[in-house]
Amino acid sequence: MVNKIGIAILVLAIGFFVKYAIDNDWIGPVGRVGIGIVCGGILIGIAHRLRNSYKAFSSVLVGGGIAVLYFTITLAYHQFHLFNQTTSFIIMIVITGFAVVLSLLYDKQELAIIALIGGLSSPFMVSSGHANYQALFAYLVILNVGLLVIAYYKSWRILNASAFALTVIVFAGVLYTLTTPTYLTGFIYATVLYLLFFTINIANNVRENKKFIALDFTILLTNTALYFAAGLYLLTAMHQEQFRGLFSAGLGVINLILSFLLFRNKKVDTNILYLLIGITLTFISLTAPIQLHGQNITLFWSAETVLLYWLYEKVGHSNNEGGFVIDMGRYADQYIDGLVSYLWLPRTYAYYYC
């Protein structure tokens, strides 16, 4: 704690010194930016020299140096106009990539979180006030691909949760400002981010054959629910309501494919298979009330119930070791049995009142 307070004071002192130099016109804009870059580099260099003897303190110094670099480039763009927007943005990306490499080198989750916050802040630090949704969404994908690399090698769940929460906040804030020409772009990138965060939150567990915990399941379920909500919103905004049922069914198929891919890894935690099977059946079931009307909903649900019972009976009496449906059903037979009983009540209700 004392280390963190000390480095914060040091960063503030550097900031006040630079401000004092600016107020007294001691140095020009280029020199001012140069001082900031040199100071950030010095902090990182000192941290590198101390990394073996003072590992905790050195990682905090690195975080302070990265923060100085971010703020210096921001001032260079907004205050002194030394770089154009594209150049400033590229420099921010390089700083973020450097921070990611250092987080792996130092094996410190805190550095990765600093890189994440700085990376997500970069587009807004160098914003010109004109919306460029394509570039912003592409940048979010690139940033989270970098996070995927970390997630594959490190079990840093706090980083995964922080990245998911911050990306959702940024994406949601932009989502409601989209206009008609950009709705499809938003839908495509929402799909990419959905698949990306699914992979991020299972990568290390699958690689290390670890058990999934409550936080993993929470992020996966929240990711799916938010993507579903965003998809319905964008389809409605594009006046494509007739495809909402297809979207729901497609989301169920995507989760079925993902469960198949995980099923091929025989050592994967079976709880993730239960979750994906449940998500698949849920979205297939939701297709009816979203797309159909009246008695057609009941007919769809009845047909699905028959199919589920048939699968359950097939699972219960088959010794077939070859088929994916049968093998996966063996893992999920109790879940399907309970789900059928659960779904029968609302279907019966719908039969009388729809």
C-alpha positions, 0 to 999 in steps of 0.5 A, a space after each residue: 500500500 505504501 508503495 502504491 501511495 509513493 508512486 502516485 505521489 511521484 507521478 503527481 510530482 512529475 505532473 506538477 513539475 511539467 505544468 510549472 515548466 509550461 506555465 513559465 515557458 521554460 520549454 516548448 511543446 516538443 520539449 514538454 512532451 519529451 520530458 513526459 516520455 523520458 520520465 515514463 521511460 525512466 520509471 519503467 527502466 528503474 523498475 526493470 533494474 529492480 524487478 528481481 530484488 523488489 518485484 512488487 515495487 517494480 511492478 507498481 513503478 511500471 504501472 506509473 511509467 505506463 500512466 505517464 506515457 498515456 497522459 503525455 501522448 494525450 497532451 501531445 495530441 489535444 494540447 500541443 497538436 504534435 501528432 494527428 489522430 491516427 499517429 496518436 492512436 497508433 502510439 497508444 496501441 503500442 503502449 498498450 501492447 508494451 504494457 501487455 508484454 510487461 504484465 506477462 514478463 512480471 506475471 502481474 495481473 495489476 499491469 494487465 489491468 492498467 493496460 486494459 484501462 489505458 487501452 480502453 481509454 485511448 480512443 477517447 483520449 484521442 477523440 476528435 469529436 467525430 464518431 468513427 464506429 468502424 474504427 472503435 469497434 475494430 479496436 475493441 476487438 483487437 484489444 480483447 484479442 490481446 486479452 485472449 492471449 493473456 487469458 490462454 496462459 494466465 488464470 486471471 479471472 479479475 482481469 477477464 471480469 474487468 475487461 468484460 465489464 468495461 467493454 460492455 460499458 463502452 459498447 453499450 454507450 456507443 450502441 444507443 448512438 448508432 444510426 441506420 447505416 451503422 446498425 449492421 456494423 454494430 450487430 457484426 461486432 457484437 457477434 464477434 465480441 460475444 464469441 471472443 468473450 466466450 473464448 476468453 473465459 474458457 481458454 485457460 480452464 480448457 487448456 489446464 483442464 480446470 474446474 469452472 467456478 461461479 464467476 466463469 458461469 456468471 460471465 458466460 451467462 451474462 455475455 449470452 444474455 447481453 448479446 441476445 438483448 443487443 441483437 433483438 434491439 439492433 434487429 428492431 432498430 433495423 426494422 427486421 423483426 421477422 428475423 428475431 426468431 431466426 436470431 434466437 434459433 441461431 444463438 441456440 445453434 451457436 451454443 450447440 456447436 460450441 458444446 460440440 467443440 468442447 465435447 471433443 476435449 474429453 477432459 473438459 469440465 462437464 458442467 460447461 457442457 450442461 450450461 451450453 446444452 441448457 442455453 441451446 434448449 432455452 434459445 430454441 424454446 424462445 424461438 416460438 414466442 418470439 417468431 410465432 403466434 397463437 396455437 403455433 407456439 403451443 405446437 412448436 413447444 409440443 413438438 420440441 417436448 416430444 423430441 426431448 423425450 425421444 432424446 431422453 429415452 434414447 440416452 437412457 437405453 442406448 450404449 452407443 459410444 459414437 454419436 455426439 448427440 447420444 454421448 452429450 445426452 448422456 451427460 445431460 439426461 438429468 438436465 433434459 428430464 428436469 427441463 422438459 418437466 419445467 417447460 411443460 407448465 408454461 406450454 400448457 398455460 400457453 395452450 389455453 390462453 394464446 
